[in-house]
Amino acid sequence: MPLIASDAAIEAELRTKGLNAPHLTPADIDSVIVGEDYHVFPGTTVTVCALKLRNGYVVTGESASASPESFDAAIGRRVARDAARNKIWGLEGYLLREKLAPRVTE
């Protein structure tokens, strides 16, 4: 099973290696989240998390337990929220790259 690095561990490694160019931080990602809502579909283990961003956009993440006997609502919420939050990295990364990219004039 692959090892998953935590946000804090990655930030620490960047600092240790002196990699200080503009980049997103976990705090940057969390700062754009202004609301969250969850829904578990009745009779299922499917949990959906909707994270509302400060510009009004909504990002969703989902989770599902393969076995109803091992379903735990709190864990389902955490997994679904992490899935939604991970999508924000891509969106915010694109925005940062747009700000950093040199402008081409015609």
HUBELTA-V458353 format. One record per helix or strand. SS is the DSSP state (2 for helix, 1 for strand). FROM is the first residue (numbers start at 0). LEN is the number of residues. If there is no record, write none. Layout:
BEGIN
SS,FROM,LEN
SS,FROM,LEN
END
This chain:
BEGIN
2,6,10
2,25,6
1,32,8
1,46,7
1,57,6
2,67,3
2,72,28
END
